[in-house]
Amino acid sequence: MTESWRLTATDLAARVRARDISAEEVARDALARLDSANPAINAVVEHRPEEVLAAARAVDAALGRGEDPGPLAGVPVTIKVNVDQAGYPTTNGLRLQRALLAKEDSPVVGNLRRAGAVVLGRTNTPAFSLRWFTRNSLHGHTRNPRDPGLTPGGSSGGAAAATAAGIGAIGHGTDIGGSIRYPAYACGIHGLRPTLGRVAAFNASGPERAIGAQLMAVSGPLARSIPDIRAALAAMAAPDARDPWWVPAPLEGPPAPRRAALCVRPEGLATTPEVEKALRAAALALQESGWTVVETPCPPLREPARLQAMLWLAESRRGLNKALVEEADPDASFVFRCMESLCPAPDLNLFQDGLQARAGFLRQWSLFLERYPVVLLPVSAEPPFPDQLDVESESAFARVMEAQLVQVGLPLMGLPGLSVATSGDSAAPMGVQLIAGRYREDLLLAAGEVIAPRPITPVEPVTL
């Protein structure tokens, strides 16, 4: 074995395209790594080795014919179980959906395949993709490979744990309230929540998404290097007419001043000393690279977070309650009860008011981002939580919700956010979050490369 699983996606693709290594060799290495690392963390919950090898051989065959197999030629990627992958159940962590077989790929899966990526397996999520922790009654409990006593994050906890452990070079995730950014933080890798409309979304296996999900839920990449995030975004963002929200925005925008706002305690967030230390170190790295960094308050996040929860819960109350009772997942039931207690049911007027207020908050943020093209703030007020903290008690749940202010507040505006790991290869995960204007992921990636210039080494999972 060559242990190609240790390489970054960009390095792997370059070697495969140069015929230095075959895509089949890469796939066999990836499958071997999955077999050795996954039992300790339960990140990948379904994979079919023969399909993986067949896809890799197709890449090699294309190269042999002199064809271009795509920019991610032979790169192993994982797919979260809440999006359609033809021939697989779109479980979303639910026993209720264990037989919900997808007949066609979702746009993000199809785009990755067309870029030459090889789908390695399906990654775990909490039931209903509801939590910042990853455990469900169908697929079981995903562990953080750096420290099994910490959450791997959620809802893309399987994607983050797998990528951190070298099971695939790129993980697909989704984010409506931090489900890419927080797992990346918890597992010590990078994760990008793209702008609304950047990556096409559609699951033919399910009903049309409700308006809250249409406005706030996105797919995006997790990876161990910022160049891999860039390459994955370019592949994922290819057009697909099935999503009317998709926008043909360029991946590179016009030049912008290298000026960033540092917000250590947005709206009074009780940021811990460890998190503040990481933020100030990231700010210093930017300054030493020629950026101007100004410490200043940022526009509102608390009211956007409240409205985000209200819009999401108002819709889920119409249909999710019945599914919650039928699924009877204890974690999801407890979390949903806690969320409902924090967010009373709105009438039609309040729901309309929430949608109306969204434009005003986005305007405030857009004007702020004209002055400061990048904003540096916490991913969470705390270091990664002890695993399953949110279901210990109602007070523990309230603590988690408060710490995750930025996670929940950002999606209402549809803005992009990048979680950047700053702990490098150390066991203790830590990171910072960057925010930019709509369709300016390029600014996030430019700043992210300054803060985290080196790839992260895959971690050997720590067992309990």
C-alpha positions in Angstrom: 0.0 0.0 0.0 1.2 3.5 -0.8 -0.8 5.2 1.9 -2.1 7.7 -0.6 -4.9 8.4 1.9 -2.5 10.7 3.7 -2.3 13.1 0.7 -4.4 16.2 0.1 -7.1 16.1 -2.6 -5.2 18.5 -4.8 -2.0 16.5 -4.5 -3.9 13.2 -5.2 -5.7 14.6 -8.3 -2.4 16.0 -9.7 -0.7 12.6 -9.3 -3.6 10.7 -10.8 -3.8 13.0 -13.8 0.0 12.7 -14.3 -0.4 8.9 -14.2 2.1 8.7 -11.2 -0.5 6.6 -9.4 -3.7 5.0 -10.6 -7.1 6.0 -9.4 -7.6 2.3 -8.5 -4.5 2.3 -6.3 -5.9 5.4 -4.6 -9.3 3.8 -4.1 -7.7 0.6 -2.7 -5.7 2.7 -0.2 -8.8 4.6 0.7 -10.8 1.4 1.3 -8.0 0.0 3.4 -7.9 3.2 5.5 -11.7 3.0 5.9 -11.5 -0.6 7.1 -8.8 0.3 9.7 -10.0 3.6 11.0 -13.8 3.5 10.8 -14.5 0.9 13.4 -13.3 3.2 16.2 -15.3 6.2 15.0 -18.4 4.9 13.1 -18.2 7.9 10.6 -19.0 6.0 7.4 -22.2 4.0 7.8 -22.5 2.4 4.3 -20.0 1.7 1.5 -19.8 -0.7 -1.4 -16.1 -1.5 -2.2 -16.8 -2.9 -5.7 -18.7 0.3 -6.7 -15.7 2.4 -5.4 -13.2 0.4 -7.4 -15.4 0.5 -10.5 -15.6 4.3 -10.3 -11.8 4.5 -9.9 -11.2 2.2 -12.9 -13.5 4.5 -15.0 -11.2 7.4 -14.1 -8.1 5.4 -15.2 -9.8 4.3 -18.4 -10.6 7.9 -19.3 -7.0 8.9 -18.7 -5.9 6.0 -20.9 -8.1 7.3 -23.7 -6.5 10.7 -23.4 -9.6 12.2 -21.9 -9.8 14.7 -19.0 -11.5 12.9 -16.1 -12.0 16.2 -14.2 -10.1 18.3 -11.7 -10.7 15.9 -8.8 -9.6 12.9 -10.8 -9.5 9.8 -8.5 -10.0 11.8 -5.3 -12.0 9.8 -2.6 -14.9 11.8 -1.2 -17.7 10.9 1.3 -21.3 11.9 1.0 -23.6 12.7 4.0 -26.7 10.4 4.3 -29.2 13.3 4.1 -28.6 13.8 0.3 -29.6 11.6 -2.6 -27.0 9.2 -4.0 -28.5 6.9 -6.6 -29.1 3.4 -5.3 -28.6 4.3 -1.6 -31.2 5.2 1.1 -31.4 8.9 2.0 -31.8 8.0 5.7 -31.0 11.4 7.3 -30.3 9.2 10.3 -33.8 7.8 10.5 -35.2 4.3 10.8 -38.3 5.8 9.1 -36.2 6.4 5.9 -34.0 3.3 5.9 -35.8 2.1 2.7 -36.0 5.6 1.0 -33.9 4.6 -2.0 -32.7 7.5 -4.2 -33.2 6.9 -7.9 -30.8 9.7 -9.0 -27.9 11.7 -7.6 -28.5 15.0 -6.0 -26.8 17.9 -7.8 -23.8 18.0 -5.4 -23.1 14.3 -5.8 -23.5 14.4 -9.6 -21.1 17.4 -9.7 -18.5 15.7 -7.7 -18.6 12.6 -9.9 -18.4 14.7 -13.0 -15.3 16.4 -11.5 -13.7 12.9 -11.4 -14.2 12.3 -7.6 -14.7 8.7 -6.4 -17.5 8.4 -3.8 -16.0 6.3 -1.0 -19.0 6.0 1.4 -21.9 7.6 3.2 -21.4 9.5 6.4 -23.4 9.6 9.6 -25.7 12.4 10.9 -27.9 12.8 14.0 -31.6 11.9 13.5 -33.2 14.6 11.3 -29.8 16.3 11.1 -30.9 18.1 14.2 -27.9 18.4 16.5 -24.3 19.5 16.9 -23.6 15.9 18.1 -23.9 12.8 16.0 -25.8 9.8 17.3 -29.0 8.2 16.0 -31.1 5.0 16.5 -30.4 3.7 13.0 -26.7 4.1 12.4 -25.4 4.6 15.9 -22.9 6.9 17.5 -20.1 8.7 15.7 -16.9 9.5 17.7 -14.4 12.3 17.4 -11.2 10.7 16.1 -9.0 13.3 18.1 -10.8 12.7 21.4 -13.8 10.3 21.8 -14.8 12.3 24.9 -15.6 15.3 22.6 -18.4 15.7 20.2 -17.4 15.2 16.5 -19.9 18.0 15.8 -23.1 17.7 13.9 -25.0 17.4 11.9 -22.1 16.6 9.5 -20.3 14.8 12.3 -19.6 11.7 10.2 -18.2 13.8 7.4 -15.8 15.7 9.7 -14.7 12.6 11.7 -14.0 10.7 8.5 -12.0 13.5 6.8 -10.0 14.1 10.0 -9.1 10.4 10.1 -8.1 10.2 6.5 -11.2 8.4 5.3 -11.5 10.4 2.1 -9.8 13.6 1.2 -13.0 15.6 1.0 -16.2 15.3 3.0 -19.6 16.5 1.8 -21.7 18.3 4.5 -24.8 20.4 4.8 -25.3 23.5 7.0 -28.5 25.2 8.1 -27.3 26.1 11.6 -23.6 25.3 11.7 -23.7 21.7 10.5 -20.5 22.1 8.4 -18.7 24.8 10.3 -19.1 23.2 13.8 -18.0 19.6 12.9 -15.0 21.0 11.2 -14.1 22.9 14.3 -14.7 20.0 16.6 -12.6 17.6 14.5 -9.8 20.0 13.8 -10.2 20.5 10.1 -11.7 23.1 7.8 -15.3 23.5 6.6 -17.0 25.9 4.3 -20.6 27.0 4.4 -21.1 28.5 0.9 -23.4 31.3 0.0 -27.0 30.4 -0.5 -27.4 29.5 -4.2 -23.7 28.7 -4.7 -24.2 24.9 -4.6 -27.3 23.5 -6.2 -29.6 21.4 -3.9 -32.3 18.9 -4.7 -33.4 15.5 -3.3 -35.8 13.8 -5.7 -36.5 11.2 -3.1 -38.3 13.7 -0.8 -40.9 16.5 -0.9 -40.1 20.1 -1.9 -38.1 21.8 0.8 -39.9 24.2 3.1 -39.1 27.9 2.7 -36.8 28.0 5.7 -34.6 25.3 4.3 -34.7 26.9 0.9 -33.4 30.1 2.3 -30.9 28.8 4.8 -29.7 25.2 4.1 -26.6 24.7 1.9 -24.1 21.9 0.9 -20.4 22.5 1.2 -17.0 20.8 1.7 -14.9 19.7 4.6 -11.2 19.1 4.1 -7.7 19.1 5.7 -6.3 22.0 3.6 -7.7 25.2 2.3 -6.7 24.5 -1.3 -8.8 21.3 -1.0 -11.8 23.4 0.1 -11.3 25.6 -2.9 -11.1 22.7 -5.3 -14.1 21.0 -3.8 -16.2 24.1 -3.9 -15.4 24.6 -7.6 -16.6 21.1 -8.3 -19.7 21.3 -6.1 -20.8 24.7 -7.5 -21.3 23.5 -11.1 -24.7 24.4 -12.5 -27.8 22.2 -12.1 -31.2 23.4 -13.4 -33.0 21.4 -10.7 -32.3 24.1 -8.2 -34.0 27.4 -9.0 -32.0 29.1 -6.3 -28.6 28.3 -8.0 -26.7 31.4 -9.0 -24.1 31.5 -11.8 -21.8 33.7 -9.7 -18.0 33.7 -10.5 -15.8 31.9 -8.0 -13.4 34.8 -8.0 -14.7 38.3 -7.4 -13.2 41.7 -7.9 -10.2 42.8 -5.8 -11.1 43.8 -2.3 -9.1 45.6 0.4 -7.3 43.2 2.7 -9.2 44.5 5.7 -10.8 42.4 8.4 -13.0 43.1 11.4 -12.1 41.2 14.6 -15.2 40.5 16.7 -14.2 38.5 19.8 -17.5 38.8 21.7 -20.3 39.4 19.2 -23.3 40.8 21.0 -21.9 39.9 24.4 -21.0 36.3 23.7 -19.1 34.8 26.6 -16.1 33.8 24.6 -13.7 31.6 26.6 -10.0 32.5 26.9 -8.9 29.6 24.7 -11.2 30.7 21.9 -10.1 34.4 22.3 -6.4 33.3 22.1 -7.1 31.5 18.8 -8.9 34.5 17.4 -6.1 36.9 18.3 -3.4 34.6 16.9 -5.4 34.4 13.7 -5.7 38.2 13.6 -1.9 38.5 14.1 -1.3 36.1 11.3 -3.4 38.3 9.0 -1.6 41.4 10.1 1.8 39.9 9.5 0.7 39.1 6.0 -0.3 42.7 5.3 -3.9 42.7 6.3 -5.4 45.5 8.3 -7.4 44.1 11.3 -9.7 46.3 13.3 -11.4 45.1 16.5 -15.0 46.2 16.4 -18.5 45.1 17.1 -20.3 43.3 14.3 -23.9 43.6 13.1 -26.7 41.7 14.8 -26.6 38.0 15.3 -28.9 37.4 18.2 -32.1 38.5 16.5 -31.2 36.7 13.3 -30.6 33.6 15.4 -34.0 33.9 17.0 -35.7 34.4 13.6 -33.8 31.5 12.1 -35.0 29.2 14.8 -38.5 30.6 14.5 -38.7 30.1 10.7 -37.2 26.6 10.9 -39.4 25.4 13.8 -42.6 27.0 12.4 -42.3 24.8 9.3 -41.0 21.7 11.1 -43.9 21.9 13.5 -46.3 21.3 10.6 -44.8 17.9 9.8 -41.8 16.9 11.9 -43.8 16.4 15.1 -45.5 13.4 13.7 -42.2 12.0 12.4 -40.6 12.6 15.7 -43.2 10.6 17.5 -42.9 7.8 14.9 -39.1 7.7 14.9 -38.9 7.9 18.7 -35.2 8.8 18.7 -34.6 9.9 22.3 -32.0 12.5 21.4 -34.0 14.2 18.7 -37.1 14.2 20.9 -35.3 15.9 23.8 -33.6 18.5 21.6 -36.7 19.4 19.8 -38.7 19.8 23.0 -35.9 22.1 24.3 -35.9 24.1 21.1 -39.7 24.5 21.1 -39.5 25.8 24.7 -37.0 28.5 23.6 -39.1 29.4 20.6 -42.9 29.7 20.9 -45.0 28.9 17.9 -45.6 31.9 15.7 -48.8 32.8 13.9 -48.9 33.8 10.2 -48.1 37.4 11.0 -45.0 36.6 13.0 -43.8 34.2 10.3 -44.3 36.9 7.7 -42.5 39.5 9.9 -39.5 37.1 10.2 -39.2 36.8 6.5 -39.5 40.6 6.1 -36.9 41.3 8.8 -34.4 39.1 7.0 -33.8 41.7 4.3 -32.9 44.3 6.9 -30.4 42.2 8.7 -28.8 41.2 5.4 -28.6 44.9 4.4 -26.8 45.7 7.7 -24.3 42.9 7.2 -23.8 43.8 3.5 -22.9 47.4 4.4 -20.6 46.2 7.1 -18.8 43.9 4.7 -18.3 46.7 2.3 -16.1 48.3 4.9 -14.6 45.1 6.3 -14.6 42.4 3.5 -13.7 39.7 6.0 -15.0 39.3 9.6 -13.1 37.1 12.1 -15.1 35.8 15.0 -15.6 32.6 17.0 -16.9 29.3 15.6 -18.3 28.7 19.1 -17.9 30.6 22.4 -16.4 27.4 23.9 -13.9 24.7 22.8 -15.6 21.6 21.4 -18.3 20.3 23.8 -18.1 17.1 25.8 -19.9 14.5 23.8 -23.7 14.4 24.2 -23.7 17.5 26.4 -26.9 18.9 24.9 -29.1 16.0 26.1 -27.8 15.9 29.7 -30.3 18.5 30.9 -32.3 21.5 29.7 -29.7 23.9 31.3 -26.9 22.1 29.3 -28.9 22.5 26.2 -29.3 26.2 26.9 -25.5 26.5 27.4 -24.9 24.8 24.0 -27.4 27.1 22.2 -25.9 30.2 23.7 -22.3 29.2 22.7 -23.5 28.5 19.1 -24.8 32.0 18.5 -22.7 32.6 15.3 -23.6 29.2 14.0 -27.3 29.8 14.2 -27.4 33.6 13.4 -25.4 33.5 10.1 -27.7 31.3 7.9 -30.6 33.7 8.1 -28.7 36.1 5.8 -27.4 33.3 3.5 -23.8 34.5 3.9 -20.8 32.2 3.5 -18.8 31.2 6.5 -15.5 29.3 6.8 -14.4 27.4 9.8 -10.5 27.3 9.9 -8.7 24.9 12.1 -5.9 26.6 14.0 -4.7 23.6 16.1 -2.8 22.1 13.2 -1.9 18.5 14.0 -2.4 18.7 17.8 -4.9 16.5 19.5 -6.9 19.4 21.0 -9.1 20.9 18.3 -9.4 24.7 18.0 -10.3 27.1 15.2 -11.8 30.4 14.1 -14.6 31.5 11.8 -14.5 33.9 8.9 -17.4 35.6 7.2 -17.6 37.5 3.9 -20.2 38.9 1.6 -22.4 36.9 -0.7 -20.5 34.9 -3.3 -17.1 36.0 -1.9 -15.9 32.6 -0.7 -12.7 33.6 -2.5 -12.0 36.2 0.2 -12.6 33.6 2.9 -10.2 31.2 1.3 -7.5 33.8 0.8 -7.7 34.7 4.5 -7.9 31.1 5.5 -4.7 30.2 3.7 -2.9 32.9 5.6 -4.2 31.6 9.0 -3.8 27.9 8.1 -1.1 27.6 5.4 -0.2 24.0 5.9 -2.3 20.8 5.3 -3.5 19.0 8.4 -2.1 15.4 8.9 -4.8 12.7 9.2 -5.2 11.6 12.8 -5.1 8.1 14.1 -8.5 7.6 15.9 -8.2 7.6 19.7 -10.4 4.8 21.2 -12.2 4.9 24.4 
